[in-house]
Amino acid sequence: MTIRAFTYNSLLLSVVLTCCSCITETGRLTKCISAIDNLPGRAHSGNYYRCSAMVSCLNTLRHAGKPMAIQALERYNELHPEVVEPHQNKKLIFVCRLLFTAPNGWPHLNLGRPVPETDNAIANRYPLFPIAISDGVPFMLVNGSQMYGMPSTTGAYDVQNCRDFQLIDHDYPSKGFEKAAQDLIQSELFQNLYKDPNDKEQMAKEILNQAR
């Protein structure tokens, strides 16, 4: 083989490998964005939230690595801006809190008065309220909020902050959701969280549905 032929073949191989790498990266990004998109549109509501969808999303993003996860979250924010699609964009707030570790802990969310109404002193004992972690599985404790004034954060703001945060170092459990739901419902915190006993019963039913 001549030097010219060897150089040409090396260049051709380099181009092929580069193209393959680009295709692979594009595929990984598409997969990550789809994982976020597959979360229910009102994933911030316990009536729509599903553990399986959230866990699948979080584990997909974590396996992709921090740079790809950030890229996917930023792209999703561009596709679903808060001012146009607030319900879709709000997903990012909860994904960020479950996927990244803030050095001093995530600040308590101020998205308005929780619906159903909760005891603030109890709610504040959940580090990621309105999310609760039971046996490693994330659940949603409310059906939304009544907003007065401006919210404390947006999906875009949290995604930007995540650039300086560490990606979690573990997967979320992909099974055992029903036991985790039962353990959550039977916990002392949950039993004292809601001001109206009827709300507690209703949210218990919803949490069991979240596990299915």
C-alpha contacts under 8 A as a table, 3 or more apart, distances in Angstrom:
res1	aa1	res2	aa2	distance
1	M	5	A	6.25
1	M	6	F	6.45
2	T	5	A	5.19
2	T	6	F	6.17
3	I	6	F	5.05
3	I	7	T	6.08
4	R	7	T	5.17
4	R	8	Y	6.18
5	A	8	Y	5.04
5	A	9	N	6.12
6	F	9	N	5.19
6	F	10	S	6.11
7	T	10	S	5.12
7	T	11	L	6.13
8	Y	11	L	5.12
8	Y	12	L	6.12
9	N	12	L	5.00
9	N	13	L	6.12
10	S	13	L	5.14
10	S	14	S	6.17
11	L	14	S	5.05
11	L	15	V	6.27
12	L	15	V	5.16
12	L	16	V	6.26
13	L	16	V	5.09
13	L	17	L	6.12
14	S	17	L	5.19
14	S	18	T	6.10
15	V	18	T	5.10
15	V	19	C	6.14
16	V	19	C	5.13
16	V	20	C	6.13
17	L	20	C	5.06
17	L	21	S	6.09
18	T	21	S	5.05
18	T	22	C	6.24
19	C	22	C	5.10
19	C	23	I	6.20
20	C	23	I	5.10
20	C	24	T	6.11
21	S	24	T	5.07
21	S	25	E	6.16
22	C	25	E	5.13
22	C	26	T	6.09
23	I	26	T	5.10
23	I	27	G	6.11
24	T	27	G	5.08
24	T	28	R	6.21
25	E	28	R	5.09
25	E	29	L	6.16
26	T	29	L	5.13
26	T	30	T	6.14
27	G	30	T	5.10
27	G	31	K	6.14
28	R	31	K	5.06
28	R	32	C	6.25
28	R	64	A	7.14
28	R	68	M	7.88
29	L	32	C	5.14
29	L	33	I	6.22
29	L	68	M	6.62
29	L	71	Q	7.57
29	L	72	A	5.99
30	T	33	I	5.18
30	T	34	S	6.06
30	T	72	A	7.90
31	K	34	S	5.10
31	K	35	A	6.21
31	K	60	T	7.96
32	C	35	A	5.07
32	C	36	I	6.60
32	C	57	C	7.47
32	C	60	T	6.36
32	C	61	L	5.81
32	C	64	A	7.68
32	C	69	A	7.09
32	C	72	A	5.96
33	I	36	I	5.25
33	I	37	D	6.15
33	I	72	A	5.40
33	I	73	L	7.28
33	I	75	R	7.60
33	I	76	Y	6.36
34	S	37	D	4.80
34	S	38	N	5.96
35	A	38	N	5.18
35	A	39	L	7.01
35	A	53	A	7.99
35	A	56	S	7.04
35	A	57	C	4.72
35	A	60	T	6.98
35	A	61	L	7.92
36	I	39	L	5.60
36	I	57	C	5.76
36	I	76	Y	7.75
36	I	91	K	7.91
37	D	40	P	7.73
38	N	53	A	6.82
38	N	57	C	7.82
39	L	43	A	6.32
39	L	49	Y	7.80
39	L	50	R	7.91
39	L	53	A	5.58
39	L	54	M	6.38
39	L	57	C	7.49
39	L	91	K	7.73
40	P	43	A	4.95
40	P	48	Y	6.34
40	P	49	Y	6.38
40	P	50	R	7.64
40	P	53	A	7.84
41	G	48	Y	7.96
41	G	87	H	6.19
41	G	88	Q	5.53
41	G	91	K	7.88
42	R	45	S	5.62
42	R	48	Y	5.99
42	R	49	Y	7.03
42	R	87	H	5.74
42	R	88	Q	7.05
42	R	91	K	7.74
43	A	46	G	7.22
43	A	48	Y	5.74
43	A	49	Y	4.49
43	A	50	R	7.53
43	A	87	H	7.99
43	A	91	K	6.23
44	H	48	Y	7.71
44	H	49	Y	6.60
44	H	87	H	7.85
44	H	90	K	7.09
44	H	91	K	6.61
44	H	94	F	7.73
44	H	140	M	7.07
44	H	142	V	7.87
44	H	143	N	6.98
44	H	144	G	6.43
45	S	48	Y	5.56
45	S	49	Y	5.88
45	S	140	M	6.86
45	S	142	V	6.07
45	S	143	N	3.97
45	S	144	G	5.29
46	G	49	Y	5.06
46	G	139	F	7.81
46	G	140	M	5.01
46	G	141	L	6.09
46	G	142	V	5.42
46	G	143	N	4.85
46	G	144	G	7.82
46	G	203	M	7.58
46	G	206	E	6.29
46	G	207	I	6.99
46	G	210	Q	7.28
47	N	143	N	6.23
47	N	206	E	5.79
47	N	210	Q	7.66
48	Y	210	Q	7.64
49	Y	54	M	7.98
49	Y	139	F	7.85
49	Y	140	M	6.74
49	Y	210	Q	5.95
50	R	53	A	5.58
50	R	54	M	6.50
50	R	139	F	7.91
50	R	209	N	7.61
50	R	210	Q	4.41
50	R	211	A	6.47
50	R	212	R	7.38
51	C	54	M	5.22
51	C	55	V	5.95
51	C	137	V	7.22
51	C	138	P	6.54
51	C	139	F	6.51
51	C	177	F	7.23
51	C	210	Q	5.64
51	C	211	A	5.64
51	C	212	R	7.77
52	S	55	V	5.25
52	S	56	S	6.01
52	S	174	S	7.10
52	S	211	A	7.28
52	S	212	R	7.82
53	A	56	S	5.20
53	A	57	C	6.16
54	M	57	C	5.09
54	M	58	L	6.13
54	M	95	V	7.87
54	M	138	P	7.89
55	V	58	L	5.15
55	V	59	N	6.02
55	V	137	V	7.78
55	V	138	P	7.81
55	V	172	Y	5.93
55	V	173	P	7.28
55	V	174	S	6.69
56	S	59	N	5.36
56	S	60	T	6.01
56	S	174	S	7.64
57	C	60	T	5.24
57	C	61	L	6.27
58	L	61	L	5.29
58	L	62	R	6.09
58	L	95	V	6.94
58	L	98	L	7.43
58	L	99	L	6.19
58	L	171	D	7.83
58	L	172	Y	7.46
59	N	62	R	5.01
59	N	63	H	6.07
59	N	171	D	5.65
59	N	172	Y	6.57
60	T	63	H	5.36
60	T	64	A	6.38
61	L	64	A	5.14
61	L	65	G	6.71
61	L	66	K	7.87
61	L	68	M	7.53
61	L	69	A	5.12
62	R	65	G	5.38
62	R	66	K	6.96
62	R	69	A	6.89
62	R	99	L	7.19
62	R	167	L	7.04
62	R	168	I	7.38
62	R	171	D	7.54
64	A	68	M	5.81
64	A	69	A	6.30
65	G	68	M	5.65
65	G	69	A	6.01
65	G	167	L	7.82
66	K	69	A	4.99
66	K	70	I	6.01
66	K	166	Q	7.95
66	K	167	L	6.11
67	P	70	I	5.28
67	P	71	Q	6.17
68	M	71	Q	4.97
68	M	72	A	6.11
69	A	72	A	5.15
69	A	73	L	6.21
70	I	73	L	5.12
70	I	74	E	6.07
70	I	159	V	7.10
70	I	162	C	7.47
70	I	163	R	7.02
71	Q	74	E	5.17
71	Q	75	R	6.08
72	A	75	R	5.09
72	A	76	Y	6.07
73	L	76	Y	5.09
73	L	77	N	6.16
73	L	92	L	7.17
73	L	159	V	6.56
74	E	77	N	5.04
74	E	78	E	6.32
74	E	156	A	7.44
74	E	159	V	6.71
75	R	78	E	5.02
75	R	79	L	6.26
76	Y	79	L	5.02
76	Y	80	H	6.00
77	N	80	H	5.12
77	N	81	P	5.38
77	N	82	E	7.66
77	N	89	N	6.39
77	N	92	L	7.85
77	N	155	G	7.14
77	N	156	A	6.19
78	E	81	P	5.66
80	H	84	V	6.86
80	H	85	E	5.59
80	H	86	P	7.90
80	H	88	Q	6.32
80	H	89	N	5.81
81	P	84	V	5.49
81	P	85	E	5.84
81	P	86	P	7.14
81	P	89	N	6.12
82	E	85	E	5.27
82	E	86	P	4.42
82	E	87	H	7.76
82	E	88	Q	7.65
82	E	89	N	5.17
82	E	90	K	7.35
82	E	154	T	7.31
82	E	155	G	7.30
82	E	156	A	7.78
83	V	86	P	6.09
85	E	88	Q	5.45
85	E	89	N	6.10
86	P	89	N	5.05
86	P	90	K	5.90
87	H	90	K	5.24
87	H	91	K	6.99
88	Q	91	K	5.71
88	Q	92	L	7.96
89	N	92	L	5.80
89	N	93	I	7.78
89	N	154	T	7.73
89	N	155	G	5.68
89	N	156	A	7.89
90	K	93	I	5.48
90	K	94	F	7.35
90	K	154	T	6.79
90	K	155	G	5.60
91	K	94	F	5.65
91	K	95	V	6.28
91	K	155	G	7.17
92	L	95	V	4.95
92	L	96	C	5.87
92	L	155	G	4.73
92	L	156	A	7.63
92	L	158	D	7.54
92	L	159	V	7.25
93	I	96	C	5.45
93	I	97	R	6.46
93	I	153	T	7.83
93	I	154	T	6.50
93	I	155	G	4.76
93	I	158	D	6.17
93	I	159	V	7.80
94	F	97	R	5.14
94	F	98	L	6.24
94	F	131	I	7.90
95	V	98	L	5.26
95	V	99	L	5.88
96	C	99	L	5.13
96	C	100	F	5.76
96	C	158	D	6.56
96	C	159	V	6.57
96	C	162	C	7.02
97	R	100	F	5.79
97	R	101	T	7.21
97	R	106	W	6.93
97	R	128	L	7.24
98	L	101	T	7.81
99	L	167	L	6.04
99	L	168	I	5.76
100	F	162	C	6.59
100	F	165	F	6.05
100	F	166	Q	5.50
100	F	167	L	4.53
100	F	168	I	5.41
101	T	105	G	6.90
101	T	106	W	7.62
101	T	165	F	5.84
101	T	166	Q	5.33
101	T	167	L	6.29
101	T	168	I	6.17
102	A	105	G	4.76
102	A	106	W	5.59
102	A	162	C	7.87
102	A	165	F	5.46
102	A	166	Q	7.06
103	P	165	F	6.97
106	W	127	P	7.70
106	W	128	L	7.25
108	H	124	N	7.44
108	H	127	P	7.20
108	H	128	L	6.74
108	H	129	F	6.96
109	L	128	L	7.76
109	L	129	F	7.07
109	L	130	P	7.95
109	L	152	S	6.54
109	L	153	T	7.51
110	N	151	P	5.93
110	N	152	S	5.15
110	N	153	T	7.66
111	L	114	P	7.87
111	L	145	S	6.44
111	L	146	Q	7.73
111	L	147	M	6.23
111	L	151	P	4.93
111	L	152	S	6.41
111	L	153	T	7.83
112	G	145	S	5.25
112	G	146	Q	5.11
112	G	147	M	4.18
112	G	148	Y	6.07
112	G	151	P	6.97
113	R	117	E	6.94
113	R	145	S	5.11
113	R	146	Q	5.05
113	R	147	M	6.49
114	P	117	E	5.21
114	P	118	T	6.53
114	P	142	V	6.46
114	P	143	N	7.62
114	P	144	G	6.07
114	P	145	S	4.33
114	P	146	Q	6.58
115	V	118	T	7.70
115	V	142	V	5.80
115	V	143	N	5.57
115	V	144	G	5.32
115	V	145	S	5.04
115	V	146	Q	7.04
116	P	142	V	6.18
116	P	143	N	6.74
116	P	144	G	7.82
116	P	145	S	7.98
116	P	194	Y	7.21
116	P	199	D	6.34
117	E	194	Y	6.16
117	E	195	K	6.17
117	E	196	D	7.64
118	T	122	I	7.72
118	T	123	A	6.74
118	T	193	L	5.51
118	T	194	Y	4.41
118	T	195	K	5.49
119	D	122	I	5.41
119	D	123	A	6.07
119	D	192	N	7.73
119	D	193	L	5.54
119	D	194	Y	6.08
119	D	195	K	6.17
120	N	123	A	4.91
120	N	124	N	5.97
121	A	124	N	5.43
121	A	125	R	6.92
122	I	125	R	5.39
122	I	126	Y	7.45
122	I	189	L	6.52
122	I	192	N	7.13
122	I	193	L	5.64
123	A	126	Y	5.64
123	A	129	F	6.32
123	A	130	P	7.56
123	A	193	L	6.47
124	N	127	P	6.69
124	N	129	F	6.91
126	Y	129	F	5.13
126	Y	130	P	7.58
126	Y	131	I	7.42
126	Y	132	A	6.30
127	P	132	A	7.94
128	L	131	I	5.17
128	L	132	A	6.60
129	F	132	A	6.30
129	F	141	L	7.59
130	P	140	M	5.95
130	P	141	L	5.30
130	P	142	V	6.27
131	I	138	P	6.39
131	I	139	F	5.56
131	I	140	M	4.82
131	I	141	L	6.03
132	A	138	P	5.66
132	A	139	F	5.20
132	A	140	M	6.38
132	A	141	L	6.76
133	I	136	G	5.60
133	I	137	V	5.28
133	I	138	P	4.48
133	I	139	F	6.25
134	S	137	V	5.17
134	S	138	P	6.48
134	S	139	F	7.51
134	S	180	A	5.30
134	S	181	A	7.03
134	S	183	D	6.84
134	S	184	L	5.67
135	D	180	A	5.38
135	D	183	D	7.82
136	G	172	Y	6.31
136	G	173	P	6.41
136	G	180	A	7.90
137	V	172	Y	6.46
137	V	173	P	6.30
137	V	177	F	6.76
137	V	180	A	6.62
139	F	181	A	7.90
139	F	207	I	6.96
139	F	210	Q	7.19
140	M	143	N	7.92
140	M	207	I	7.36
141	L	203	M	7.07
141	L	207	I	7.61
142	V	145	S	7.87
142	V	203	M	7.41
147	M	150	M	7.38
147	M	151	P	7.23
151	P	154	T	7.34
153	T	157	Y	6.27
153	T	158	D	6.96
154	T	157	Y	5.23
154	T	158	D	6.34
155	G	158	D	5.28
155	G	159	V	6.13
156	A	159	V	5.18
156	A	160	Q	6.27
157	Y	160	Q	5.23
157	Y	161	N	6.39
158	D	161	N	5.04
158	D	162	C	6.25
159	V	162	C	5.13
159	V	163	R	7.13
160	Q	163	R	5.80
161	N	164	D	5.97
161	N	165	F	7.01
162	C	165	F	4.81
162	C	166	Q	7.54
173	P	176	G	7.30
174	S	177	F	7.77
176	G	179	K	5.55
176	G	180	A	6.26
177	F	180	A	5.04
177	F	181	A	6.10
177	F	211	A	4.90
177	F	212	R	7.40
178	E	181	A	4.99
178	E	182	Q	6.26
178	E	208	L	6.64
178	E	211	A	5.22
178	E	212	R	7.06
179	K	182	Q	5.07
179	K	183	D	6.11
180	A	183	D	5.06
180	A	184	L	6.13
181	A	184	L	5.09
181	A	185	I	6.21
181	A	207	I	6.16
181	A	208	L	5.78
181	A	211	A	6.41
182	Q	185	I	5.16
182	Q	186	Q	6.16
182	Q	208	L	7.33
183	D	186	Q	5.25
183	D	187	S	6.17
184	L	187	S	5.23
184	L	190	F	6.66
185	I	190	F	5.84
185	I	191	Q	6.93
185	I	204	A	6.05
185	I	207	I	7.87
186	Q	190	F	7.00
186	Q	191	Q	6.78
187	S	190	F	5.45
187	S	191	Q	6.30
188	E	191	Q	5.11
188	E	192	N	6.39
189	L	192	N	5.37
189	L	193	L	5.94
190	F	193	L	5.01
190	F	194	Y	7.62
190	F	200	K	7.99
191	Q	194	Y	7.47
191	Q	200	K	7.23
192	N	195	K	7.67
193	L	200	K	7.69
194	Y	197	P	6.70
194	Y	199	D	6.37
194	Y	200	K	5.63
195	K	199	D	7.59
196	D	199	D	5.28
196	D	200	K	6.67
197	P	200	K	5.02
197	P	201	E	6.44
198	N	201	E	5.17
198	N	202	Q	6.26
199	D	202	Q	5.02
199	D	203	M	6.03
200	K	203	M	5.24
200	K	204	A	6.07
201	E	204	A	5.12
201	E	205	K	6.50
202	Q	205	K	5.26
202	Q	206	E	6.42
203	M	206	E	4.86
203	M	207	I	6.02
204	A	207	I	5.15
204	A	208	L	6.36
205	K	208	L	5.22
205	K	209	N	6.39
206	E	209	N	4.92
206	E	210	Q	6.14
207	I	210	Q	4.86
207	I	211	A	6.54
208	L	211	A	5.30
208	L	212	R	6.88
209	N	212	R	5.23
